């Protein structure tokens, strides 16, 4: 598992790799807050993600809500594995999947 933040002048990208779960929740939360605090649009890249537990999904959802409230762009990108898509849908986050498709 790995969570990294890459920032440039126009975008903050958080790369999630491996299984993102309660163990990496603190790191993910800190990087999401840092990215949102930059005022730049944020993109969470799921390309290398093999699993998202409910904690990770909650953090991504909360980050999206925070971004909307502060008028900062937030998108989910990368080719999510089918089981990630299924987990998001099972959690009632179908609109997350629409964002993944819309941003590719």
Jmol script that loads the backbone (N, CA, C; Angstrom):
load data "model"
ATOM      1  N   UNK A   1       0.833  -1.175   0.000  1.00  0.00           N
ATOM      2  CA  UNK A   1       0.000   0.000   0.000  1.00  0.00           C
ATOM      3  C   UNK A   1       0.874   1.232   0.000  1.00  0.00           C
ATOM      4  N   UNK A   2       0.402   2.207  -0.741  1.00  0.00           N
ATOM      5  CA  UNK A   2       1.153   3.448  -0.844  1.00  0.00           C
ATOM      6  C   UNK A   2       0.190   4.578  -1.188  1.00  0.00           C
ATOM      7  N   UNK A   3       0.369   5.695  -0.517  1.00  0.00           N
ATOM      8  CA  UNK A   3      -0.401   6.893  -0.809  1.00  0.00           C
ATOM      9  C   UNK A   3       0.605   8.025  -0.945  1.00  0.00           C
ATOM     10  N   UNK A   4       0.629   8.660  -2.115  1.00  0.00           N
ATOM     11  CA  UNK A   4       1.572   9.753  -2.333  1.00  0.00           C
ATOM     12  C   UNK A   4       0.856  10.963  -2.911  1.00  0.00           C
ATOM     13  N   UNK A   5       1.418  12.121  -2.665  1.00  0.00           N
ATOM     14  CA  UNK A   5       0.875  13.379  -3.158  1.00  0.00           C
ATOM     15  C   UNK A   5       1.868  13.995  -4.118  1.00  0.00           C
ATOM     16  N   UNK A   6       1.382  14.364  -5.284  1.00  0.00           N
ATOM     17  CA  UNK A   6       2.182  15.052  -6.298  1.00  0.00           C
ATOM     18  C   UNK A   6       1.465  16.362  -6.612  1.00  0.00           C
ATOM     19  N   UNK A   7       2.171  17.472  -6.469  1.00  0.00           N
ATOM     20  CA  UNK A   7       1.557  18.779  -6.728  1.00  0.00           C
ATOM     21  C   UNK A   7       2.366  19.550  -7.752  1.00  0.00           C
ATOM     22  N   UNK A   8       1.647  20.309  -8.576  1.00  0.00           N
ATOM     23  CA  UNK A   8       2.299  21.260  -9.462  1.00  0.00           C
ATOM     24  C   UNK A   8       1.530  22.572  -9.379  1.00  0.00           C
ATOM     25  N   UNK A   9       1.752  23.477 -10.288  1.00  0.00           N
ATOM     26  CA  UNK A   9       1.121  24.790 -10.207  1.00  0.00           C
ATOM     27  C   UNK A   9      -0.387  24.770 -10.403  1.00  0.00           C
ATOM     28  N   UNK A  10      -0.913  23.728 -11.029  1.00  0.00           N
ATOM     29  CA  UNK A  10      -2.339  23.720 -11.354  1.00  0.00           C
ATOM     30  C   UNK A  10      -3.133  22.559 -10.750  1.00  0.00           C
ATOM     31  N   UNK A  11      -2.472  21.532 -10.214  1.00  0.00           N
ATOM     32  CA  UNK A  11      -3.184  20.324  -9.797  1.00  0.00           C
ATOM     33  C   UNK A  11      -2.475  19.618  -8.640  1.00  0.00           C
ATOM     34  N   UNK A  12      -3.275  19.015  -7.764  1.00  0.00           N
ATOM     35  CA  UNK A  12      -2.766  18.125  -6.720  1.00  0.00           C
ATOM     36  C   UNK A  12      -3.266  16.725  -7.046  1.00  0.00           C
ATOM     37  N   UNK A  13      -2.349  15.766  -7.189  1.00  0.00           N
ATOM     38  CA  UNK A  13      -2.732  14.388  -7.504  1.00  0.00           C
ATOM     39  C   UNK A  13      -2.314  13.471  -6.363  1.00  0.00           C
ATOM     40  N   UNK A  14      -3.287  12.700  -5.881  1.00  0.00           N
ATOM     41  CA  UNK A  14      -3.011  11.710  -4.853  1.00  0.00           C
ATOM     42  C   UNK A  14      -3.063  10.351  -5.523  1.00  0.00           C
ATOM     43  N   UNK A  15      -1.941   9.652  -5.491  1.00  0.00           N
ATOM     44  CA  UNK A  15      -1.833   8.324  -6.106  1.00  0.00           C
ATOM     45  C   UNK A  15      -2.031   7.273  -5.017  1.00  0.00           C
ATOM     46  N   UNK A  16      -2.998   6.388  -5.240  1.00  0.00           N
ATOM     47  CA  UNK A  16      -3.262   5.292  -4.313  1.00  0.00           C
ATOM     48  C   UNK A  16      -2.829   4.008  -4.993  1.00  0.00           C
ATOM     49  N   UNK A  17      -1.995   3.240  -4.315  1.00  0.00           N
ATOM     50  CA  UNK A  17      -1.498   1.978  -4.870  1.00  0.00           C
ATOM     51  C   UNK A  17      -1.627   0.879  -3.832  1.00  0.00           C
ATOM     52  N   UNK A  18      -1.993  -0.298  -4.303  1.00  0.00           N
ATOM     53  CA  UNK A  18      -2.158  -1.443  -3.417  1.00  0.00           C
ATOM     54  C   UNK A  18      -3.486  -1.384  -2.696  1.00  0.00           C
ATOM     55  N   UNK A  19      -3.561  -2.070  -1.577  1.00  0.00           N
ATOM     56  CA  UNK A  19      -4.776  -2.095  -0.766  1.00  0.00           C
ATOM     57  C   UNK A  19      -4.765  -0.896   0.175  1.00  0.00           C
ATOM     58  N   UNK A  20      -5.750  -0.040   0.032  1.00  0.00           N
ATOM     59  CA  UNK A  20      -5.857   1.145   0.883  1.00  0.00           C
ATOM     60  C   UNK A  20      -6.905   0.830   1.944  1.00  0.00           C
ATOM     61  N   UNK A  21      -6.442   0.781   3.201  1.00  0.00           N
ATOM     62  CA  UNK A  21      -7.321   0.364   4.284  1.00  0.00           C
ATOM     63  C   UNK A  21      -7.056   1.189   5.532  1.00  0.00           C
ATOM     64  N   UNK A  22      -7.548   0.724   6.651  1.00  0.00           N
ATOM     65  CA  UNK A  22      -7.422   1.447   7.919  1.00  0.00           C
ATOM     66  C   UNK A  22      -5.968   1.740   8.269  1.00  0.00           C
ATOM     67  N   UNK A  23      -5.062   0.883   7.855  1.00  0.00           N
ATOM     68  CA  UNK A  23      -3.641   1.076   8.146  1.00  0.00           C
ATOM     69  C   UNK A  23      -3.108   2.352   7.488  1.00  0.00           C
ATOM     70  N   UNK A  24      -3.568   2.651   6.284  1.00  0.00           N
ATOM     71  CA  UNK A  24      -3.099   3.830   5.563  1.00  0.00           C
ATOM     72  C   UNK A  24      -4.064   5.006   5.664  1.00  0.00           C
ATOM     73  N   UNK A  25      -5.120   4.882   6.468  1.00  0.00           N
ATOM     74  CA  UNK A  25      -6.142   5.927   6.569  1.00  0.00           C
ATOM     75  C   UNK A  25      -5.581   7.260   7.068  1.00  0.00           C
ATOM     76  N   UNK A  26      -4.734   7.222   8.060  1.00  0.00           N
ATOM     77  CA  UNK A  26      -4.156   8.458   8.591  1.00  0.00           C
ATOM     78  C   UNK A  26      -3.339   9.193   7.546  1.00  0.00           C
ATOM     79  N   UNK A  27      -2.543   8.454   6.802  1.00  0.00           N
ATOM     80  CA  UNK A  27      -1.721   9.044   5.751  1.00  0.00           C
ATOM     81  C   UNK A  27      -2.598   9.603   4.630  1.00  0.00           C
ATOM     82  N   UNK A  28      -3.625   8.848   4.238  1.00  0.00           N
ATOM     83  CA  UNK A  28      -4.535   9.312   3.191  1.00  0.00           C
ATOM     84  C   UNK A  28      -5.248  10.579   3.632  1.00  0.00           C
ATOM     85  N   UNK A  29      -5.740  10.601   4.852  1.00  0.00           N
ATOM     86  CA  UNK A  29      -6.434  11.788   5.363  1.00  0.00           C
ATOM     87  C   UNK A  29      -5.517  13.007   5.355  1.00  0.00           C
ATOM     88  N   UNK A  30      -4.300  12.841   5.842  1.00  0.00           N
ATOM     89  CA  UNK A  30      -3.351  13.963   5.890  1.00  0.00           C
ATOM     90  C   UNK A  30      -3.064  14.501   4.489  1.00  0.00           C
ATOM     91  N   UNK A  31      -2.868  13.604   3.520  1.00  0.00           N
ATOM     92  CA  UNK A  31      -2.574  14.052   2.157  1.00  0.00           C
ATOM     93  C   UNK A  31      -3.786  14.691   1.492  1.00  0.00           C
ATOM     94  N   UNK A  32      -4.979  14.168   1.765  1.00  0.00           N
ATOM     95  CA  UNK A  32      -6.192  14.793   1.231  1.00  0.00           C
ATOM     96  C   UNK A  32      -6.357  16.207   1.789  1.00  0.00           C
ATOM     97  N   UNK A  33      -6.145  16.376   3.085  1.00  0.00           N
ATOM     98  CA  UNK A  33      -6.251  17.703   3.696  1.00  0.00           C
ATOM     99  C   UNK A  33      -5.211  18.667   3.124  1.00  0.00           C
ATOM    100  N   UNK A  34      -3.990  18.176   2.943  1.00  0.00           N
ATOM    101  CA  UNK A  34      -2.939  19.014   2.356  1.00  0.00           C
ATOM    102  C   UNK A  34      -3.303  19.420   0.937  1.00  0.00           C
ATOM    103  N   UNK A  35      -3.768  18.468   0.159  1.00  0.00           N
ATOM    104  CA  UNK A  35      -4.141  18.752  -1.230  1.00  0.00           C
ATOM    105  C   UNK A  35      -5.300  19.737  -1.295  1.00  0.00           C
ATOM    106  N   UNK A  36      -6.327  19.520  -0.490  1.00  0.00           N
ATOM    107  CA  UNK A  36      -7.476  20.424  -0.488  1.00  0.00           C
ATOM    108  C   UNK A  36      -7.088  21.812   0.002  1.00  0.00           C
ATOM    109  N   UNK A  37      -6.175  21.868   0.949  1.00  0.00           N
ATOM    110  CA  UNK A  37      -5.720  23.148   1.482  1.00  0.00           C
ATOM    111  C   UNK A  37      -4.922  23.976   0.497  1.00  0.00           C
ATOM    112  N   UNK A  38      -4.424  23.342  -0.559  1.00  0.00           N
ATOM    113  CA  UNK A  38      -3.626  24.064  -1.546  1.00  0.00           C
ATOM    114  C   UNK A  38      -4.482  24.967  -2.427  1.00  0.00           C
ATOM    115  N   UNK A  39      -5.790  24.700  -2.465  1.00  0.00           N
ATOM    116  CA  UNK A  39      -6.677  25.485  -3.318  1.00  0.00           C
ATOM    117  C   UNK A  39      -6.678  25.049  -4.769  1.00  0.00           C
ATOM    118  N   UNK A  40      -5.835  24.076  -5.114  1.00  0.00           N
ATOM    119  CA  UNK A  40      -5.790  23.551  -6.482  1.00  0.00           C
ATOM    120  C   UNK A  40      -6.785  22.408  -6.617  1.00  0.00           C
ATOM    121  N   UNK A  41      -7.264  22.134  -7.838  1.00  0.00           N
ATOM    122  CA  UNK A  41      -8.096  20.955  -8.040  1.00  0.00           C
ATOM    123  C   UNK A  41      -7.344  19.696  -7.593  1.00  0.00           C
ATOM    124  N   UNK A  42      -8.094  18.745  -7.070  1.00  0.00           N
ATOM    125  CA  UNK A  42      -7.521  17.507  -6.549  1.00  0.00           C
ATOM    126  C   UNK A  42      -8.011  16.339  -7.401  1.00  0.00           C
ATOM    127  N   UNK A  43      -7.080  15.454  -7.724  1.00  0.00           N
ATOM    128  CA  UNK A  43      -7.435  14.234  -8.446  1.00  0.00           C
ATOM    129  C   UNK A  43      -6.882  13.043  -7.674  1.00  0.00           C
ATOM    130  N   UNK A  44      -7.759  12.114  -7.308  1.00  0.00           N
ATOM    131  CA  UNK A  44      -7.355  10.870  -6.661  1.00  0.00           C
ATOM    132  C   UNK A  44      -7.210   9.825  -7.762  1.00  0.00           C
ATOM    133  N   UNK A  45      -6.015   9.290  -7.917  1.00  0.00           N
ATOM    134  CA  UNK A  45      -5.717   8.344  -8.995  1.00  0.00           C
ATOM    135  C   UNK A  45      -5.758   6.928  -8.434  1.00  0.00           C
ATOM    136  N   UNK A  46      -6.695   6.116  -8.960  1.00  0.00           N
ATOM    137  CA  UNK A  46      -6.896   4.752  -8.466  1.00  0.00           C
ATOM    138  C   UNK A  46      -6.220   3.692  -9.318  1.00  0.00           C
ATOM    139  N   UNK A  47      -5.426   4.099 -10.280  1.00  0.00           N
ATOM    140  CA  UNK A  47      -4.818   3.190 -11.258  1.00  0.00           C
ATOM    141  C   UNK A  47      -4.199   1.947 -10.627  1.00  0.00           C
ATOM    142  N   UNK A  48      -3.398   2.102  -9.586  1.00  0.00           N
ATOM    143  CA  UNK A  48      -2.704   0.959  -8.998  1.00  0.00           C
ATOM    144  C   UNK A  48      -3.369   0.409  -7.746  1.00  0.00           C
ATOM    145  N   UNK A  49      -4.605   0.829  -7.492  1.00  0.00           N
ATOM    146  CA  UNK A  49      -5.294   0.405  -6.279  1.00  0.00           C
ATOM    147  C   UNK A  49      -5.860  -0.998  -6.449  1.00  0.00           C
ATOM    148  N   UNK A  50      -5.564  -1.865  -5.490  1.00  0.00           N
ATOM    149  CA  UNK A  50      -6.090  -3.229  -5.536  1.00  0.00           C
ATOM    150  C   UNK A  50      -7.248  -3.422  -4.572  1.00  0.00           C
ATOM    151  N   UNK A  51      -7.455  -2.483  -3.663  1.00  0.00           N
ATOM    152  CA  UNK A  51      -8.562  -2.584  -2.717  1.00  0.00           C
ATOM    153  C   UNK A  51      -8.769  -1.282  -1.973  1.00  0.00           C
ATOM    154  N   UNK A  52     -10.026  -0.989  -1.675  1.00  0.00           N
ATOM    155  CA  UNK A  52     -10.397   0.174  -0.865  1.00  0.00           C
ATOM    156  C   UNK A  52     -11.337  -0.337   0.223  1.00  0.00           C
ATOM    157  N   UNK A  53     -10.988  -0.133   1.476  1.00  0.00           N
ATOM    158  CA  UNK A  53     -11.929  -0.521   2.515  1.00  0.00           C
ATOM    159  C   UNK A  53     -12.882   0.642   2.779  1.00  0.00           C
ATOM    160  N   UNK A  54     -13.813   0.434   3.674  1.00  0.00           N
ATOM    161  CA  UNK A  54     -14.837   1.446   3.927  1.00  0.00           C
ATOM    162  C   UNK A  54     -14.213   2.742   4.452  1.00  0.00           C
ATOM    163  N   UNK A  55     -13.131   2.647   5.201  1.00  0.00           N
ATOM    164  CA  UNK A  55     -12.457   3.845   5.706  1.00  0.00           C
ATOM    165  C   UNK A  55     -11.932   4.700   4.561  1.00  0.00           C
ATOM    166  N   UNK A  56     -11.293   4.074   3.588  1.00  0.00           N
ATOM    167  CA  UNK A  56     -10.761   4.799   2.429  1.00  0.00           C
ATOM    168  C   UNK A  56     -11.892   5.419   1.619  1.00  0.00           C
ATOM    169  N   UNK A  57     -12.975   4.675   1.436  1.00  0.00           N
ATOM    170  CA  UNK A  57     -14.121   5.212   0.691  1.00  0.00           C
ATOM    171  C   UNK A  57     -14.717   6.416   1.409  1.00  0.00           C
ATOM    172  N   UNK A  58     -14.815   6.337   2.735  1.00  0.00           N
ATOM    173  CA  UNK A  58     -15.348   7.456   3.506  1.00  0.00           C
ATOM    174  C   UNK A  58     -14.458   8.689   3.382  1.00  0.00           C
ATOM    175  N   UNK A  59     -13.153   8.482   3.413  1.00  0.00           N
ATOM    176  CA  UNK A  59     -12.231   9.613   3.280  1.00  0.00           C
ATOM    177  C   UNK A  59     -12.336  10.261   1.906  1.00  0.00           C
ATOM    178  N   UNK A  60     -12.436   9.462   0.857  1.00  0.00           N
ATOM    179  CA  UNK A  60     -12.586  10.013  -0.492  1.00  0.00           C
ATOM    180  C   UNK A  60     -13.911  10.762  -0.627  1.00  0.00           C
ATOM    181  N   UNK A  61     -14.968  10.202  -0.065  1.00  0.00           N
ATOM    182  CA  UNK A  61     -16.273  10.854  -0.116  1.00  0.00           C
ATOM    183  C   UNK A  61     -16.230  12.183   0.629  1.00  0.00           C
ATOM    184  N   UNK A  62     -15.649  12.183   1.832  1.00  0.00           N
ATOM    185  CA  UNK A  62     -15.544  13.408   2.634  1.00  0.00           C
ATOM    186  C   UNK A  62     -14.697  14.455   1.926  1.00  0.00           C
ATOM    187  N   UNK A  63     -13.629  14.020   1.267  1.00  0.00           N
ATOM    188  CA  UNK A  63     -12.777  14.957   0.526  1.00  0.00           C
ATOM    189  C   UNK A  63     -13.562  15.592  -0.613  1.00  0.00           C
ATOM    190  N   UNK A  64     -14.360  14.790  -1.289  1.00  0.00           N
ATOM    191  CA  UNK A  64     -15.167  15.331  -2.390  1.00  0.00           C
ATOM    192  C   UNK A  64     -16.169  16.347  -1.855  1.00  0.00           C
ATOM    193  N   UNK A  65     -16.803  16.054  -0.733  1.00  0.00           N
ATOM    194  CA  UNK A  65     -17.771  16.979  -0.154  1.00  0.00           C
ATOM    195  C   UNK A  65     -17.084  18.280   0.282  1.00  0.00           C
ATOM    196  N   UNK A  66     -15.927  18.163   0.883  1.00  0.00           N
ATOM    197  CA  UNK A  66     -15.161  19.338   1.302  1.00  0.00           C
ATOM    198  C   UNK A  66     -14.761  20.170   0.092  1.00  0.00           C
ATOM    199  N   UNK A  67     -14.321  19.506  -0.965  1.00  0.00           N
ATOM    200  CA  UNK A  67     -13.929  20.215  -2.186  1.00  0.00           C
ATOM    201  C   UNK A  67     -15.115  20.967  -2.776  1.00  0.00           C
ATOM    202  N   UNK A  68     -16.261  20.329  -2.819  1.00  0.00           N
ATOM    203  CA  UNK A  68     -17.463  20.987  -3.355  1.00  0.00           C
ATOM    204  C   UNK A  68     -17.830  22.207  -2.523  1.00  0.00           C
ATOM    205  N   UNK A  69     -17.772  22.088  -1.211  1.00  0.00           N
ATOM    206  CA  UNK A  69     -18.144  23.191  -0.329  1.00  0.00           C
ATOM    207  C   UNK A  69     -17.193  24.374  -0.472  1.00  0.00           C
ATOM    208  N   UNK A  70     -15.940  24.085  -0.762  1.00  0.00           N
ATOM    209  CA  UNK A  70     -14.954  25.168  -0.899  1.00  0.00           C
ATOM    210  C   UNK A  70     -14.687  25.525  -2.355  1.00  0.00           C
ATOM    211  N   UNK A  71     -15.493  24.936  -3.252  1.00  0.00           N
ATOM    212  CA  UNK A  71     -15.400  25.213  -4.685  1.00  0.00           C
ATOM    213  C   UNK A  71     -14.036  24.876  -5.269  1.00  0.00           C
ATOM    214  N   UNK A  72     -13.446  23.806  -4.773  1.00  0.00           N
ATOM    215  CA  UNK A  72     -12.201  23.261  -5.309  1.00  0.00           C
ATOM    216  C   UNK A  72     -12.586  22.013  -6.096  1.00  0.00           C
ATOM    217  N   UNK A  73     -12.044  21.853  -7.282  1.00  0.00           N
ATOM    218  CA  UNK A  73     -12.363  20.686  -8.086  1.00  0.00           C
ATOM    219  C   UNK A  73     -11.851  19.406  -7.447  1.00  0.00           C
ATOM    220  N   UNK A  74     -12.627  18.336  -7.578  1.00  0.00           N
ATOM    221  CA  UNK A  74     -12.220  17.033  -7.073  1.00  0.00           C
ATOM    222  C   UNK A  74     -12.677  15.984  -8.065  1.00  0.00           C
ATOM    223  N   UNK A  75     -11.782  15.105  -8.467  1.00  0.00           N
ATOM    224  CA  UNK A  75     -12.131  14.042  -9.408  1.00  0.00           C
ATOM    225  C   UNK A  75     -11.392  12.771  -9.026  1.00  0.00           C
ATOM    226  N   UNK A  76     -11.964  11.664  -9.452  1.00  0.00           N
ATOM    227  CA  UNK A  76     -11.330  10.370  -9.279  1.00  0.00           C
ATOM    228  C   UNK A  76     -10.905   9.911 -10.661  1.00  0.00           C
ATOM    229  N   UNK A  77      -9.668   9.491 -10.790  1.00  0.00           N
ATOM    230  CA  UNK A  77      -9.177   9.074 -12.095  1.00  0.00           C
ATOM    231  C   UNK A  77      -8.435   7.760 -12.024  1.00  0.00           C
ATOM    232  N   UNK A  78      -7.985   7.335 -13.164  1.00  0.00           N
ATOM    233  CA  UNK A  78      -7.275   6.075 -13.262  1.00  0.00           C
ATOM    234  C   UNK A  78      -8.244   4.955 -13.559  1.00  0.00           C
ATOM    235  N   UNK A  79      -7.762   3.926 -14.124  1.00  0.00           N
ATOM    236  CA  UNK A  79      -8.580   2.770 -14.480  1.00  0.00           C
ATOM    237  C   UNK A  79      -8.772   1.918 -13.235  1.00  0.00           C
ATOM    238  N   UNK A  80      -9.894   2.074 -12.563  1.00  0.00           N
ATOM    239  CA  UNK A  80     -10.162   1.313 -11.347  1.00  0.00           C
ATOM    240  C   UNK A  80     -10.465  -0.140 -11.691  1.00  0.00           C
ATOM    241  N   UNK A  81      -9.946  -1.041 -10.875  1.00  0.00           N
ATOM    242  CA  UNK A  81     -10.242  -2.453 -11.074  1.00  0.00           C
ATOM    243  C   UNK A  81     -11.729  -2.702 -10.848  1.00  0.00           C
ATOM    244  N   UNK A  82     -12.236  -3.732 -11.457  1.00  0.00           N
ATOM    245  CA  UNK A  82     -13.666  -4.050 -11.380  1.00  0.00           C
ATOM    246  C   UNK A  82     -14.140  -4.204  -9.934  1.00  0.00           C
ATOM    247  N   UNK A  83     -13.326  -4.827  -9.085  1.00  0.00           N
ATOM    248  CA  UNK A  83     -13.790  -5.013  -7.712  1.00  0.00           C
ATOM    249  C   UNK A  83     -13.826  -3.691  -6.941  1.00  0.00           C
ATOM    250  N   UNK A  84     -12.993  -2.721  -7.328  1.00  0.00           N
ATOM    251  CA  UNK A  84     -13.060  -1.392  -6.714  1.00  0.00           C
ATOM    252  C   UNK A  84     -14.371  -0.734  -7.122  1.00  0.00           C
ATOM    253  N   UNK A  85     -14.681  -0.814  -8.410  1.00  0.00           N
ATOM    254  CA  UNK A  85     -15.939  -0.256  -8.915  1.00  0.00           C
ATOM    255  C   UNK A  85     -17.124  -0.900  -8.213  1.00  0.00           C
ATOM    256  N   UNK A  86     -17.085  -2.210  -8.045  1.00  0.00           N
ATOM    257  CA  UNK A  86     -18.172  -2.934  -7.387  1.00  0.00           C
ATOM    258  C   UNK A  86     -18.299  -2.533  -5.919  1.00  0.00           C
ATOM    259  N   UNK A  87     -17.169  -2.346  -5.248  1.00  0.00           N
ATOM    260  CA  UNK A  87     -17.201  -1.954  -3.838  1.00  0.00           C
ATOM    261  C   UNK A  87     -17.801  -0.562  -3.673  1.00  0.00           C
ATOM    262  N   UNK A  88     -17.432   0.365  -4.556  1.00  0.00           N
ATOM    263  CA  UNK A  88     -17.994   1.712  -4.494  1.00  0.00           C
ATOM    264  C   UNK A  88     -19.497   1.673  -4.740  1.00  0.00           C
ATOM    265  N   UNK A  89     -19.922   0.894  -5.719  1.00  0.00           N
ATOM    266  CA  UNK A  89     -21.351   0.773  -6.020  1.00  0.00           C
ATOM    267  C   UNK A  89     -22.095   0.137  -4.849  1.00  0.00           C
ATOM    268  N   UNK A  90     -21.510  -0.893  -4.237  1.00  0.00           N
ATOM    269  CA  UNK A  90     -22.148  -1.570  -3.105  1.00  0.00           C
ATOM    270  C   UNK A  90     -22.290  -0.641  -1.902  1.00  0.00           C
ATOM    271  N   UNK A  91     -21.379   0.316  -1.795  1.00  0.00           N
ATOM    272  CA  UNK A  91     -21.431   1.281  -0.697  1.00  0.00           C
ATOM    273  C   UNK A  91     -22.380   2.435  -0.989  1.00  0.00           C
ATOM    274  N   UNK A  92     -23.037   2.382  -2.155  1.00  0.00           N
ATOM    275  CA  UNK A  92     -23.983   3.434  -2.512  1.00  0.00           C
ATOM    276  C   UNK A  92     -23.330   4.664  -3.100  1.00  0.00           C
ATOM    277  N   UNK A  93     -22.125   4.500  -3.603  1.00  0.00           N
ATOM    278  CA  UNK A  93     -21.386   5.627  -4.173  1.00  0.00           C
ATOM    279  C   UNK A  93     -21.325   5.528  -5.695  1.00  0.00           C
ATOM    280  N   UNK A  94     -22.482   5.243  -6.306  1.00  0.00           N
ATOM    281  CA  UNK A  94     -22.533   5.094  -7.755  1.00  0.00           C
ATOM    282  C   UNK A  94     -22.055   6.350  -8.474  1.00  0.00           C
ATOM    283  N   UNK A  95     -22.332   7.518  -7.884  1.00  0.00           N
ATOM    284  CA  UNK A  95     -21.902   8.750  -8.541  1.00  0.00           C
ATOM    285  C   UNK A  95     -20.380   8.865  -8.573  1.00  0.00           C
ATOM    286  N   UNK A  96     -19.684   8.191  -7.645  1.00  0.00           N
ATOM    287  CA  UNK A  96     -18.228   8.129  -7.734  1.00  0.00           C
ATOM    288  C   UNK A  96     -17.821   7.460  -9.039  1.00  0.00           C
ATOM    289  N   UNK A  97     -18.529   6.378  -9.375  1.00  0.00           N
ATOM    290  CA  UNK A  97     -18.197   5.658 -10.604  1.00  0.00           C
ATOM    291  C   UNK A  97     -18.459   6.521 -11.827  1.00  0.00           C
ATOM    292  N   UNK A  98     -19.512   7.323 -11.789  1.00  0.00           N
ATOM    293  CA  UNK A  98     -19.784   8.237 -12.902  1.00  0.00           C
ATOM    294  C   UNK A  98     -18.638   9.218 -13.050  1.00  0.00           C
ATOM    295  N   UNK A  99     -18.060   9.669 -11.927  1.00  0.00           N
ATOM    296  CA  UNK A  99     -16.937  10.595 -11.989  1.00  0.00           C
ATOM    297  C   UNK A  99     -15.705   9.920 -12.563  1.00  0.00           C
ATOM    298  N   UNK A 100     -15.472   8.653 -12.223  1.00  0.00           N
ATOM    299  CA  UNK A 100     -14.321   7.942 -12.768  1.00  0.00           C
ATOM    300  C   UNK A 100     -14.445   7.852 -14.272  1.00  0.00           C
ATOM    301  N   UNK A 101     -15.608   7.459 -14.763  1.00  0.00           N
ATOM    302  CA  UNK A 101     -15.833   7.325 -16.200  1.00  0.00           C
ATOM    303  C   UNK A 101     -15.733   8.683 -16.870  1.00  0.00           C
ATOM    304  N   UNK A 102     -16.337   9.705 -16.264  1.00  0.00           N
ATOM    305  CA  UNK A 102     -16.370  11.031 -16.867  1.00  0.00           C
ATOM    306  C   UNK A 102     -14.994  11.667 -16.960  1.00  0.00           C
ATOM    307  N   UNK A 103     -14.083  11.268 -16.085  1.00  0.00           N
ATOM    308  CA  UNK A 103     -12.774  11.912 -16.052  1.00  0.00           C
ATOM    309  C   UNK A 103     -11.701  11.130 -16.787  1.00  0.00           C
ATOM    310  N   UNK A 104     -12.059  10.098 -17.483  1.00  0.00           N
ATOM    311  CA  UNK A 104     -11.076   9.321 -18.236  1.00  0.00           C
ATOM    312  C   UNK A 104     -11.128   9.685 -19.683  1.00  0.00           C
TER     313      UNK A 104
END
end "model"
wireframe off; spacefill off
backbone 0.3
color backbone group
